[in-house]
């Protein structure tokens, strides 16, 4: 018999992805899809305790989440002289190590690895060759498809089709826009607010929308 703790573990998803403005439309689509399908996304910014190191936060989130989504889209630097960002492959390694060397329920962990372009990771992370990595082409709609397909492959039955989830996501965005405008914002101000809304607040909006 599963306890409440094990149920939380089963439905928790550690998210390891870029947190910049360019990626934000993909992140919100990903978060909505997970929440809409009944999962609990977990990201390091959810804790604002400055006394706790970032690495300790990440290890705690990985250890308390059966599932993990890792987007390696920032493996390559975007300009001359810029260093590649290694945090995401490092966190993927932590998650794989947790599954490989952990005990008990940690051996049940599953990961989805995403990239913007198919097979580009081969040049930077050849140890992943042969792994089933999905590409989203920088498209929020495509990332909904990738996450939904993975959820189905995990064995979750009766999952709505990706097109249906995308349609619901558009309805949700319209709901948020109206909610922000009801607080006195102009349409432009609401769009700006939505483009940089804190993750915790975004998830609260999803919960409120689903409960209506």
C-alpha positions in Angstrom: 0.0 0.0 0.0 1.4 3.4 -1.0 1.8 6.1 1.6 1.2 9.8 1.0 5.0 10.3 0.9 5.5 7.6 -1.8 2.6 9.1 -3.9 4.3 12.5 -3.7 7.5 10.9 -4.8 5.9 9.1 -7.7 4.3 12.3 -9.1 7.2 14.8 -8.4 9.2 15.9 -11.4 12.6 17.6 -11.0 13.0 20.2 -13.8 16.5 21.0 -15.0 16.3 23.6 -17.7 17.4 27.1 -18.7 15.7 29.8 -16.6 16.3 32.8 -18.9 13.7 34.9 -20.7 14.3 33.2 -24.1 13.4 29.8 -22.6 10.5 31.0 -20.5 7.7 30.3 -23.1 8.9 26.7 -23.2 9.1 26.4 -19.5 5.6 27.7 -18.9 4.2 25.2 -21.5 6.2 22.4 -19.8 5.0 23.4 -16.4 1.4 23.7 -17.5 1.5 20.2 -19.2 2.8 18.5 -16.1 0.4 20.2 -13.7 -2.5 19.6 -16.1 -1.7 15.9 -16.1 -1.5 15.7 -12.3 2.3 16.0 -11.7 4.2 18.2 -9.3 7.0 20.1 -11.0 10.0 20.8 -8.7 12.6 23.5 -9.6 15.5 25.0 -7.5 14.0 28.5 -7.5 11.0 27.3 -5.5 13.1 27.7 -2.3 14.3 31.2 -1.5 16.4 30.2 1.5 19.7 32.0 0.8 21.4 30.1 3.6 21.0 26.8 1.7 23.5 26.2 -1.1 22.1 25.8 -4.6 23.7 22.3 -4.9 22.1 21.2 -1.6 18.7 22.4 -2.9 19.2 20.5 -6.2 20.2 17.3 -4.5 17.2 17.4 -2.2 14.8 17.9 -5.1 16.4 15.1 -7.1 16.2 12.7 -4.1 12.5 13.5 -3.6 11.4 13.2 -7.2 10.9 9.9 -9.0 10.9 11.7 -12.4 13.2 14.2 -14.0 13.2 16.4 -17.1 16.5 17.7 -18.3 16.8 20.2 -21.2 20.3 20.4 -22.6 19.5 23.2 -25.0 22.2 25.5 -23.6 25.2 23.1 -24.2 26.5 25.4 -26.8 27.6 29.1 -26.1 25.6 31.7 -28.0 28.4 34.1 -28.8 32.2 34.2 -29.4 34.1 34.1 -26.1 31.1 32.9 -24.1 31.6 29.8 -22.0 29.2 26.9 -22.4 26.8 26.4 -19.5 27.5 23.1 -17.7 25.0 23.3 -14.9 22.3 21.3 -16.8 24.5 18.3 -17.9 25.9 18.3 -14.3 22.4 18.1 -12.8 21.5 15.4 -15.3 24.6 13.4 -14.1 23.4 13.8 -10.5 20.0 12.4 -11.4 21.4 9.5 -13.3 23.8 8.8 -10.5 21.0 8.9 -8.0 19.1 6.2 -9.9 22.2 4.1 -10.6 23.8 4.2 -7.1 20.7 4.9 -4.9 18.7 2.3 -3.1 15.0 1.5 -2.6 12.6 3.8 -4.5 15.5 5.8 -6.0 16.1 2.8 -8.4 12.6 3.6 -9.9 13.6 7.0 -11.1 13.0 7.9 -14.8 14.3 10.8 -16.9 13.3 12.6 -20.0 16.3 14.3 -21.8 15.4 17.2 -24.1 17.4 19.1 -26.7 16.6 21.9 -29.1 18.2 20.1 -32.1 18.2 16.4 -32.7 21.6 14.7 -32.2 23.5 17.9 -31.4 24.3 16.5 -27.9 26.5 13.8 -29.5 29.3 16.3 -29.9 29.2 17.6 -26.3 28.0 14.6 -24.3 28.8 11.4 -26.2 28.1 9.2 -23.1 24.4 9.7 -23.9 24.8 8.2 -27.3 22.1 5.5 -27.7 19.8 7.2 -25.2 16.3 8.2 -26.3 16.5 12.0 -26.4 13.7 14.1 -27.8 14.1 17.4 -29.6 11.6 20.3 -29.2 13.0 22.7 -31.9 12.5 25.6 -29.6 8.7 25.3 -29.9 6.4 25.4 -26.8 3.8 23.3 -28.7 6.5 20.7 -29.5 7.6 20.6 -25.8 4.0 19.7 -24.9 4.1 16.9 -27.4 7.5 15.6 -25.9 6.3 15.7 -22.3 2.9 14.0 -23.2 4.6 11.2 -25.1 7.0 10.6 -22.2 4.2 10.4 -19.7 2.4 7.8 -21.9 5.7 5.8 -22.2 5.9 5.8 -18.4 2.6 3.9 -18.4 0.1 6.6 -17.4 -3.1 5.6 -19.3 -5.8 7.8 -20.7 -3.5 10.8 -21.1 -5.1 13.5 -23.3 -3.7 14.0 -26.7 -1.0 16.7 -27.2 -3.3 18.8 -29.4 -5.9 18.8 -26.7 -3.4 19.8 -24.0 -2.1 22.6 -26.2 -5.6 23.9 -26.7 -6.2 23.9 -23.0 -3.0 25.8 -22.5 -4.2 28.5 -24.9 -7.4 28.7 -22.9 -5.4 28.9 -19.7 -3.2 31.8 -21.0 -6.4 33.7 -21.9 -7.7 33.1 -18.4 -4.5 34.5 -16.9 -4.6 37.6 -19.1 -8.1 38.3 -18.0 -7.2 37.8 -14.4 -4.3 40.2 -14.6 -6.4 42.8 -16.4 -9.0 42.4 -13.7 -6.4 43.7 -11.3 -6.2 46.9 -13.3 -3.4 46.1 -15.7 -3.6 47.1 -19.4 -3.4 44.4 -22.0 0.3 45.3 -22.6 1.1 45.3 -18.9 -0.6 41.9 -18.5 1.4 40.4 -21.4 4.6 41.8 -19.8 3.7 40.4 -16.4 2.8 37.0 -17.9 6.2 36.8 -19.7 8.1 37.0 -16.4 5.6 35.8 -13.7 7.3 33.9 -10.9 7.1 30.1 -11.2 5.2 29.6 -8.0 2.6 32.2 -8.9 2.3 30.6 -12.4 1.5 27.2 -10.9 -1.0 28.8 -8.5 -2.8 30.2 -11.6 -2.9 26.7 -13.1 -4.4 25.3 -9.9 -7.0 28.1 -9.7 -7.9 27.6 -13.4 -8.3 23.9 -12.9 -10.5 24.3 -9.9 -12.9 26.8 -11.6 
